[in-house]
Amino acid sequence: MKKIINQALIGFLKALSYLPFPVLFALSDLMYLVLFHVVGYRKKVVYTNLRNAFPEKTEQEIDAIARKFYRHLCDIGLEGIKLHSISEKELDKRITLYGLEKTEAYFRQQKSIILLGMHYNNWEWSASLQRLSSHQLLMVYNPVRNNLEMERFILGMRERFGAISVPVHKSARTAIQFDKTERPGCIWLGADQTPAPNTRFWTTFLNQETPFFSGPEKIAEKTNQPVFLHYVRKLGRSRYEVHFIELFPEPAKANPDDILLTYIDRMEKIIQETPEYWLWSHRRWKHQRPEGIKLIERLPKQQE
């Protein structure tokens, strides 16, 4: 019965993806009313995260950010489903790419690269960038628990333009393997996700003690693959700029901690500028730093 229900839901989502954008925008507006005013989807999590991240803001300012966030959340939810059927022509109208010439220069040198992304604006459409990049795009993901049908649907959308989905536990091995193939790889990591509390990398982020996966710095140090920031800027509803910003051309020569610290600094500044576009409904600060794990200091201002 569960499988039948999942298949019916996936069929509905596929049909939904063929609706034109004006209809999707209308549905998104309706979803906002339901999620925010009726259901109150994760409102406690969202408001708590915002208050802790911005203690200097008034309650009215926090409420304004939260309302904008919920509207944006509904938009990107439907945009993600649209990835199932959207055409390349439509994507070209809605995504402008900057910095690809830098990554292509590394491809010509037969060098793989590391792309550190975040759950900010529409990260799902980045799977379509494979058609513009010579590198093999390797998108790291957390497997969907107990729902194989839904996982196949999501991975099918992400891989329809040629990207390869890589389970998080295989990310380091895959990055190293593609460093030795004829076609260099570009491993995309959503590095703002929450690891287990016993991770060694804890620092301050948005005014709170926060753990980060140390995998990106380990991969960068071992492979010396150039590290880029993947930044998506919103121009309007379903219209974005995607920026590839080089952070470390030779990460093996850097202090390993500085790789993540630089990424965190850049990400924090972006979120502080337009906070409504980050994923505030995620329980990012659900862990407390264990005793015995040292808090890593942020980079001094002059080194940012």
N, C-alpha and C positions, 0 to 999 in steps of 0.2 A: 504493500500500500504506500509506504514511504517513497519507494522508487517511482510509482505512478504519479504521486503528487509532485515530486521533483521534476519529472518529465513534463507535466502539465505546466508547471511554473516556468520552466525554461522555454517551452513553446510560446507562452505568453510574452516573455521577455524578448524573444526573437521577433515576434510580431510587432512589439512596441518599438523596436529599434528602427523599423521602416517608416515611422511617423515623421513628417517634416518638422523642422526645428520650431516653427511658430506654435505647432500643437504641443510639442514637448515643453516649450516654455510655459504654456498655459497649464499643463499638467504639473509642472514644477511649482508654479504659484499655488496650485491647489494642495500639493503635497506639503508645502511650507505651512499652510494654515492648519493642516491635520497634525503634522509632526510637532509644531511649536505650540499651537494653541489648544489642541485636543489631546493628543497622546503625551506631549511633553517628553519626547524622546531624549533620554539621557540629559535632561536639563540640569540636574544636580551636578553631574560630572562636568558639563560645559561651563556652568557658572563658577564652580569651585576652581577649575583650571584657570579661568580668566582672572578671577580675583587674586589668586596666588601669583600668577604671572605678571599682573599689572596692579600691584598694591597702591600705586599712586593715583589710579583712576577712580572716579566717582562711580556710584552704583548706576547712575544714568548712562555713563559712558560704557560700562560693562554690559548693560542691557542692550545698548545700541550695537555693540560689536557682536553680541550673541545673536541678535535678530538677523544681522547681515550674514553671519556664519550659517544659520539654518537655511536661509535662502540660497546661499552658495552650495551648501551640502546637497540640497535637492537638485540643483542644476547639474553638479558633477555626477550625481548618482545616475541621472538619465543620460548624461553624456557618455558615461561608461558603458551603458547598455547600447547606445548608438554605435559604439565601436564595432559591433557585430556586423553592421551593414553599410556603414558610411563609405562613400567612394573616395578614391584618391583625389579627385577633382575637388570635392567638398572639403577635404582635409587641407588642401593647398590654399583654399580661401580662408581657412580658419586658424591655421598655424603658420607663424613666421619663425624661421630658425636662424640663430646667430651663433657664430663660433665654430661652425662645421669645418671651416678651412683649417683650423688648428688640429682637429682630430684627424682629418684626411691627410695632413702632413705626416702625422705619426703612422698612419696606415701605409703610406708610401715607404716609410722606413721599416716596415714589417714589425711595428710595435703595437702590442695590445694596450688598452687604456682602462682606467677605472673611473666610473661615473657615480658620484655620490649625490643621490637625489633625496627628496623629502616629500611628505604627504602634504603638499601645498599646491593649491590650484588643481588643475586636472593632470594628474600623473599618469592616468591610464592611457591617454592618447599618445604618450611618448613611445608606446610600442610600435606605432606607425612610422617612427623615424627610421626604422630599419631600411625602408625603401630609399632613403636619402643618404645612408651611411654605408661606406665600404666595409667597415668592421662588422663582424657578426655580433649582433646585439644579444646579450645574455641577461635576461631579466630574472633577478632573484626573488623568490616568493616563499611565503609560508603556506604549506599545504592546507586545504580546507578540511576541517575535521569532520569525519563521519558523513561526508556528502560528496561522493565521487562524481556524481552527475553534474553538480554545480561546479566543481573544480574543473571538469572537462570543458564546460561551457565557458568559464572565465579564461582558461588557458587557450581555448580555441580563438577567442577574440584577440588576445594578446599576441598570438602567433600567426595570425592570418596574413601579416605582411612580411613574415620570414624570421621574426625574432624567435629565440629559444628560451623557454622558461626553465629555470634551474632551482630546484629545492634549496632552501637556505643551508641545509647541512652539507650540500655538495658544492657550495659557492667557491670556497678556496681551491678545492681540487680542480674544478672546471676552469677557473681563471688561470691556473698554472698550466693546464693542458692546452688551452688555446694560445698560450704564449709560445707554444712549440709547433703550431700548425701553420699551414700555408696561408690561411686566412686569419689574421689577428682578430682577437675578440674585444668587445667593449662590455664589461660587466657592470650592470646597473644595480645599485644597492640603495634601497630605501633606508638610509642609515639613521633615521630618527625613530625607529621602532624600539620597543621596550624589551631588553634582554632579561635573563634571570638576575635576581638581586645579587648573586655571588660573583657577577662579572667584576673584573679588576678595574674597569674604567668608570669612575664616578667623578662628575664635575658639577659645577653650577650651570644651570641653563634656565633662562626665564625666571630668575630669582629663586630657583629651587634646586636641591640636590637631585641629580638625575643620572641614571646609568645609561651607558651606550655600549653597543656591540663593539668589541675591539677587532673584529674580523677585518674591516677595511684597512686598518693600519698594518695588520699582519700580512695581508695580501700585498699591499703596496711595498712593504719593506722586503718581502721575499722575492717579488718579481721585478721590482723597480719600474712598474708600469706607471706612466704619467697619470696624475689624479686630477679629475675635473669636477667642478660643481655643476649639477643639473638644476637649473632655476627656471621655473615656469611663471611668467608674468601674465596676469589677466588684463585684456584690453576691453572686453565687453562680454556679454553672454555668449559662451561657446566660441570665443575668439582669444587666442593666446600668442605670446612670444615664448620661444624656448631658447634659453641661453646655455651654451657650454662654456664655462669659465675655468680656465686652467689655474690650478692651485699649486701643484708640485710637479715640475717636469721630471725631476729625479728624486723621488721620495726616499730612496735608499740612503741618500746623503742627509736627510732631515732627521730631527729627533722624532721618533715614531709618534709620541704623544701629540706633537705639533700638527700632525696630519688631521686627526680628529678635532683638535682644538680650533684649528683654522676653519674647518667645515662648520663647527658649532657656532663660531663667531659670525660667519657669513649668514648662516641660517637664522640666527637670533635677530640680526639686524633686519633681515627681510621680513620676518614675522612681526617685529615691532613696528615696522613701517605700515603694513596693511595686515593686521592680525586676523581679520575675518576669513582669510583664505587658508588658514592652517586647520588641521583636523583636531579640533578641540573636543570632540566627542570620544576620542581615544583616551583610555585610562593610563595616560603616560606616566603618572607619578603614583602608581599603586604600591611601589616597593619602598622600604626604608633601607638606608645604607647599613649593611651589617658591620658589627664591631670588627675592627682589625683591618678594614679596607680604607685606605687613605683617600681623601678627596683631592683630586688633581686640580691644581690652580689653573685658572684661565690665563691666556696669554696677556702680557702687559699691553696697554693700549697702543704704545708706539710700535709694537710688532704686528698689529693686526693688518 
